[in-house]
Amino acid sequence: MPHGILIIEDEATLAKNIGRYLERNDYEVRLAASCEDGLEQFAAFSPDLVLLDYQLPGRNGLEALREIRTRDPHAKVILMTAHGSIEVAVEAMKAGASDYLNKPLVLKELKMLVDRALGQERLEGTLTYYQARQASKGGLDALIGACPAMETLRQQVRRIVAMDSALADESPPAVLITGATGTGKELVARALHFEGPRRDRPFVELNCAAVPEQLLEAEIFGYERGAFTDAKARKMGLAEAAHGGTLFLDEIGELSQAVQVKLLRLLEEKTVRRLGAVRDRRVNIRIVAATNRNLEERINRGEFRADLYFRLRAVSLALPALGERGADIPLLARHFLDLHARRYRREGVRFSPRAEAALGAHAWPGNVRELRNVIEQAVLLTNGPTIEAEQLSLAPGLQGIPPGGTDQPWRLPEGGLDLDALERDLMVQALDRASWNVTRAARLLGLTRDTLRYRIDKFALSRPR
């Protein structure tokens, strides 16, 4: 569907030329020759953007702009004038104009401004569409389980949602969700959003571990044109895109120190500053963070800021591992069986008693995500109406194996471990292998350069002669 543009311009020839040019570029255009006519068409046409002349018969463009913004606070308006001055530009921006353009107009430049303004609109539209899709997956109904831990979790979510609705201001506390990988932290974040008063506003999520460290700050906070080499146009950050709604930051423990500082400022002041910008933008968002890491250990190692941690855990929710949920395992298994049977049109498929016993006996190191994937594969690969134990792709070899992988299960030595000595030895090995190049050694260890520097100082390490 083409974007609609309303042109309020009393010079008929100029208005027609702009209109024809925009129509050739797939925009739907309406023309108005006065402020009063323009306001009537604005109400009837509901355009995506208004091109507004400053010098109009009767009421001028600034008065029209204020009226338009009163009717629709999110309306995008570009003011055009042949009497350009700094004072007019400042007044236009204060009144809510998206941009400002001097006459005589260059149509190519005009189109660039229109495209840029509506590019932001397309982002908001995408978020709205995405939000509508995600709403069907959100809510308390998605938190399946009858064990005491899950019932307590649902009660906590209900309580938080009730308190959000009763808030006297628009500053809900941040929420920190902890739990092992695959336990369903994202489902809890969605339930907090779609059950609460912000359900009709954007739910924006970002996996902090999935974005390269050097791009993460720009992704969250956005940037201005020219902020860095490849910044060829202004870009709205996810914090701004989530205005009025929820920003969900998964794997929060992976943030660099620089981004942690800016996130702390966002939490405290509810403002963002794009890279390369000189002013702050106020945002109204609820931040929900999630991690499978022990953040307190990372604080002790100098990898995570204590002040940010305490701001994030204003409200803390902990998810139990699937192996601790007892009777929830067969309940979830049957739920996923019904779900995938409908998806693949395999209605009527069921578990054999031996398959149910195998599901109950498995430790589920990958938690709910592992269970879901095992059931989906079984539905795909089973020919008959019954899934047997042998057709469940369980992975018992993962149980008891350390993260790095080994042929033998890891066991604690009888005398215990000296963790400081073990950590120091790892630092020295990495530095030796990297010829004491700190950047390369940090990469080998999966640390930031600053973190490795901290540990070098901690253990008083120095390069041997």
C-alpha positions in Angstrom: 0.0 0.0 0.0 1.6 3.3 -1.0 2.4 6.0 1.6 0.0 9.0 1.6 1.4 12.5 1.5 -0.6 15.7 2.0 0.9 18.8 0.3 -0.4 22.1 1.9 0.9 24.7 -0.5 -0.8 27.9 -2.0 1.4 28.1 -5.1 -0.7 25.8 -7.4 2.0 25.2 -10.0 4.7 24.2 -7.4 2.2 22.0 -5.5 1.3 20.1 -8.8 4.9 19.7 -9.7 5.8 18.2 -6.3 2.7 16.0 -6.4 3.5 14.6 -9.9 7.1 13.9 -8.9 6.1 12.1 -5.7 3.4 10.1 -7.6 6.0 8.9 -10.1 7.9 7.6 -7.0 4.9 5.5 -5.8 3.4 7.9 -3.3 -0.3 8.7 -3.0 -0.6 12.5 -3.0 -3.4 15.0 -2.0 -3.2 18.8 -2.4 -4.5 21.6 -0.3 -4.1 25.4 -0.9 -4.8 26.8 2.6 -4.4 25.9 6.2 -8.1 25.3 6.7 -8.4 23.1 3.6 -5.2 21.2 4.7 -6.6 20.5 8.2 -9.8 19.2 6.7 -7.9 16.9 4.3 -5.6 15.8 7.2 -8.6 14.6 9.1 -10.1 12.8 6.1 -7.0 11.5 4.4 -4.8 10.5 7.5 -1.6 11.0 5.5 1.7 9.4 6.5 3.5 12.7 6.0 2.6 16.4 5.5 4.6 18.8 3.3 3.6 22.1 4.8 4.4 25.6 3.4 5.2 28.3 5.9 3.6 31.3 4.1 0.0 30.4 3.7 -3.1 32.7 3.3 -4.8 33.2 6.6 -3.1 31.1 9.3 0.6 30.4 8.7 2.4 27.1 8.5 3.6 27.1 12.1 0.0 27.5 13.3 -1.1 24.6 11.0 1.8 22.5 12.3 0.8 23.0 15.9 -2.8 22.1 15.1 -1.7 19.0 13.2 0.5 17.8 16.1 -2.3 18.5 18.5 -4.6 16.2 16.5 -1.9 13.6 16.0 1.3 13.8 18.2 3.0 11.3 16.0 2.3 13.1 12.7 5.4 13.6 10.5 5.6 17.1 9.0 8.3 18.7 6.8 8.0 22.5 6.7 8.9 24.4 3.5 9.6 28.1 3.3 11.0 30.8 1.0 11.7 33.0 4.0 14.3 30.8 5.7 15.8 31.9 9.0 17.3 30.3 12.0 14.3 31.5 14.1 11.7 29.9 11.8 13.7 26.6 11.8 14.0 26.5 15.6 10.3 27.3 16.0 9.4 24.5 13.5 11.5 21.9 15.3 10.0 23.0 18.6 6.5 22.6 17.2 7.3 19.0 16.2 8.4 19.2 12.5 10.4 16.2 11.3 12.5 18.4 9.0 12.9 21.8 7.4 13.4 22.7 3.8 14.2 26.1 2.1 12.8 27.2 -1.2 13.5 27.0 -4.1 13.1 23.3 -3.7 15.3 20.7 -5.3 12.9 17.8 -5.9 15.6 15.1 -5.5 16.5 16.6 -2.0 12.9 16.8 -1.1 12.4 13.1 -2.0 15.4 12.2 0.2 13.9 13.9 3.2 10.5 12.2 2.5 12.1 8.8 2.2 14.1 9.4 5.4 11.0 10.4 7.4 8.9 7.5 6.1 11.8 5.1 6.6 11.4 5.8 10.3 7.6 5.2 9.8 8.3 1.9 8.1 10.4 0.8 11.1 7.6 1.7 13.4 5.2 -0.2 11.2 7.4 -3.2 11.1 7.6 -3.2 14.9 3.8 -3.0 15.1 3.4 -6.0 12.8 6.1 -7.9 14.7 4.4 -7.0 17.9 1.1 -8.3 16.7 2.7 -11.6 15.7 4.5 -11.9 19.0 1.4 -11.0 21.1 0.0 -14.4 20.1 3.0 -16.1 21.7 3.1 -13.9 24.8 1.1 -13.9 28.0 0.9 -16.1 31.0 -0.6 -19.0 29.0 2.8 -19.5 27.4 4.3 -20.3 30.9 3.3 -24.0 31.0 3.9 -26.0 34.1 2.2 -27.1 37.3 5.2 -27.5 39.6 5.4 -25.1 42.7 8.3 -23.1 41.1 6.3 -22.3 38.0 3.2 -21.4 40.0 5.3 -19.1 42.1 6.7 -17.5 38.9 3.3 -16.9 37.4 2.1 -15.3 40.7 5.2 -13.0 40.6 4.5 -12.0 37.0 0.8 -11.3 37.9 1.9 -9.1 40.8 4.4 -7.1 38.7 1.8 -6.5 36.0 -0.8 -5.4 38.7 1.7 -3.0 40.2 2.6 -1.6 36.7 -1.1 -0.8 36.1 -1.2 1.1 39.4 2.0 3.1 38.8 1.5 6.9 39.3 4.3 7.7 36.7 5.7 6.1 33.6 8.9 4.7 35.1 8.4 1.0 35.9 11.3 -0.8 37.5 13.7 -2.9 35.5 13.4 -6.7 35.7 16.3 -9.2 35.6 15.4 -12.7 34.6 17.9 -15.4 35.5 18.1 -19.1 34.5 20.0 -21.6 32.5 19.9 -21.6 28.7 16.7 -22.9 27.3 14.5 -22.4 30.4 12.2 -19.9 28.8 13.5 -16.5 29.9 12.1 -14.8 26.7 8.6 -16.2 27.4 8.7 -14.5 30.9 9.8 -11.2 29.3 6.9 -11.4 26.8 4.4 -12.3 29.6 5.5 -9.2 31.5 4.9 -7.0 28.4 1.8 -8.5 26.8 -0.1 -9.0 30.1 0.7 -5.4 31.3 -0.4 -1.9 30.4 2.2 -1.6 27.7 0.8 -4.5 25.6 -0.3 -2.2 22.7 3.2 -0.6 22.5 6.4 -2.1 20.9 8.1 -5.2 22.4 11.7 -4.9 21.1 14.2 -7.7 21.8 17.9 -8.0 21.2 20.3 -10.9 21.9 23.4 -9.0 23.1 25.6 -12.1 22.4 24.4 -12.2 18.7 25.7 -8.7 17.8 29.4 -8.0 17.4 30.7 -5.9 20.3 31.7 -2.9 18.1 28.1 -2.7 16.6 26.1 -3.3 19.8 26.2 0.3 21.0 24.9 1.6 17.6 22.2 -1.1 17.6 20.8 -0.1 21.0 21.3 3.7 20.9 21.4 4.5 17.2 23.6 7.0 15.4 23.6 10.2 13.4 24.8 10.5 9.8 28.6 10.7 9.7 29.1 9.4 13.3 31.5 6.8 11.8 32.8 5.7 8.4 29.7 3.7 7.3 27.1 5.9 8.9 25.6 7.2 5.7 22.2 8.0 7.1 20.7 8.6 10.5 19.5 5.4 12.3 17.1 5.1 15.2 18.3 2.8 18.0 16.3 0.0 19.5 15.9 2.0 22.7 14.1 4.7 20.8 12.1 2.2 18.8 10.8 0.7 22.0 9.4 4.0 23.2 6.2 3.5 25.2 6.9 -0.3 25.4 9.5 -2.8 26.5 13.2 -3.3 25.5 14.2 -6.9 26.2 18.0 -7.4 26.4 18.8 -11.1 26.4 22.3 -12.3 27.4 22.9 -9.0 29.2 26.1 -10.4 30.7 27.8 -10.1 27.3 27.7 -6.3 27.2 31.1 -4.5 27.0 32.1 -2.0 29.7 31.4 1.0 27.4 27.8 -0.1 26.6 27.2 -0.9 30.3 27.9 2.7 31.2 25.4 4.0 28.6 22.8 1.5 29.6 23.2 2.6 33.2 22.5 6.2 32.2 19.5 5.0 30.2 18.1 3.3 33.3 18.7 6.2 35.6 17.8 9.2 33.4 15.5 7.5 30.7 17.4 9.3 28.0 19.5 8.1 25.0 22.1 9.9 22.9 22.7 8.6 19.5 26.4 8.1 18.4 27.5 11.4 17.0 24.6 13.4 18.5 24.9 16.4 20.7 21.6 16.2 22.5 19.7 13.6 24.5 16.3 12.1 23.6 13.9 11.2 26.4 12.3 7.7 26.1 9.6 6.0 28.1 10.6 2.3 28.2 10.6 -0.7 30.6 13.9 -2.6 30.4 13.8 -6.3 30.9 17.1 -8.1 30.9 18.0 -11.8 31.0 21.1 -13.8 31.5 22.3 -17.4 32.0 25.5 -16.1 33.6 26.3 -15.6 37.3 26.6 -11.8 37.2 27.9 -11.6 40.8 30.9 -13.7 39.8 31.4 -11.4 36.8 31.3 -8.4 39.0 34.0 -9.9 41.2 36.1 -10.5 38.2 35.7 -6.9 37.0 33.7 -7.9 33.9 30.3 -6.4 34.9 29.5 -3.1 36.7 28.0 -3.5 40.2 25.9 -0.3 39.9 24.3 -1.6 36.7 23.6 -5.0 38.2 21.7 -3.4 41.1 19.7 -1.2 38.8 18.8 -4.1 36.6 17.7 -6.3 39.4 15.2 -3.9 40.9 12.9 -6.9 40.3 14.5 -10.3 40.0 12.8 -13.5 38.6 14.6 -16.9 38.6 13.6 -19.7 36.3 14.0 -23.4 37.4 15.9 -25.9 35.2 13.6 -28.5 33.5 15.3 -31.3 35.5 14.0 -29.7 38.7 10.4 -29.5 37.5 9.3 -33.1 38.0 5.9 -33.8 36.6 6.1 -30.8 34.2 8.3 -32.9 31.9 5.5 -35.2 30.6 3.1 -32.2 30.6 5.4 -30.1 28.4 6.2 -33.2 26.2 2.5 -33.7 25.4 2.1 -30.0 24.8 5.0 -30.0 22.2 3.7 -33.2 20.7 0.3 -31.6 20.1 1.9 -28.5 18.7 4.2 -30.2 16.2 1.6 -32.8 15.3 -0.7 -29.9 14.1 2.2 -28.2 12.3 3.2 -31.3 10.4 -0.4 -32.6 10.0 0.4 -35.7 12.1 -2.7 -35.6 14.4 -3.1 -38.7 16.4 0.6 -39.5 17.0 1.4 -40.4 20.6 4.2 -41.6 22.9 4.6 -45.2 23.8 4.9 -46.0 27.6 8.7 -46.7 27.1 9.1 -43.3 25.4 7.4 -41.5 28.2 9.6 -43.3 30.7 12.7 -42.3 28.7 11.6 -38.6 28.6 11.1 -38.7 32.4 14.5 -40.3 33.1 16.5 -37.9 30.9 18.4 -35.1 32.7 17.6 -32.4 30.1 20.8 -30.3 30.2 19.3 -28.2 27.4 16.1 -27.6 29.4 12.8 -26.8 27.7 14.4 -25.9 24.4 16.1 -29.3 24.2 12.7 -31.0 25.0 10.9 -29.1 22.3 13.5 -29.9 19.6 13.6 -33.6 20.6 9.8 -33.8 20.2 9.8 -32.0 16.9 12.4 -34.4 15.5 10.5 -37.4 16.7 7.3 -36.2 15.0 9.2 -35.6 11.8 11.0 -38.9 11.6 8.3 -41.3 13.0 6.3 -43.1 10.4 3.7 -44.8 12.5 1.2 -43.4 15.0 3.4 -44.2 18.0 6.7 -42.6 19.0 9.0 -45.2 20.6 11.9 -44.6 23.0 14.4 -45.5 20.3 13.1 -42.6 18.1 13.8 -40.0 20.7 17.0 -38.3 19.9 18.2 -37.9 23.4 21.8 -36.8 24.1 23.0 -38.6 27.3 26.6 -38.0 26.3 26.2 -34.3 27.2 25.5 -35.0 30.9 28.5 -34.3 33.1 30.7 -33.0 30.2 32.4 -29.7 30.8 31.7 -26.7 28.4 35.0 -27.2 26.5 34.1 -30.8 25.6 36.1 -33.9 26.5 35.9 -37.7 26.0 35.7 -38.2 29.8 33.2 -36.7 32.3 34.7 -33.9 34.3 35.3 -34.6 38.0 36.5 -32.5 40.9 39.9 -33.6 42.2 39.9 -35.1 45.7 41.9 -32.2 47.1 39.7 -29.5 45.5 40.9 -26.7 43.2 42.9 -23.4 43.7 40.8 -21.2 41.4 43.2 -18.3 41.6 46.1 -20.5 40.6 44.0 -22.1 37.8 43.0 -18.7 36.5 46.5 -17.3 36.6 47.8 -20.3 34.7 45.3 -19.8 32.0 46.2 -16.2 31.7 49.9 -17.0 31.3 49.2 -19.8 28.8 47.1 -17.5 26.6 49.7 -14.6 26.8 52.6 -17.0 25.9 50.7 -18.4 23.0 49.9 -14.8 21.8 53.5 -13.7 22.3 52.2 -11.4 25.1 50.0 -9.5 22.6 47.2 -8.6 25.0 44.5 -8.1 22.3 45.2 -11.6 20.7 45.4 -13.2 24.2 42.1 -11.7 25.2 40.5 -13.1 22.0 41.9 -16.6 22.8 40.3 -16.4 26.2 37.0 -14.9 25.0 37.5 -11.8 27.1 37.7 -8.1 26.4 41.1 -6.4 26.3 40.2 -4.3 29.4 39.2 -7.4 31.3 42.5 -9.2 30.5 44.4 -6.0 31.5 42.6 -6.1 34.9 43.6 -9.7 35.4 47.2 -9.1 34.4 47.3 -6.4 37.1 45.5 -8.6 39.6 48.1 -11.4 39.3 51.0 -9.0 38.8 51.9 -10.8 35.5 54.8 -9.6 33.5 56.4 -10.8 30.3 59.5 -13.0 31.0 62.8 -11.8 29.6 
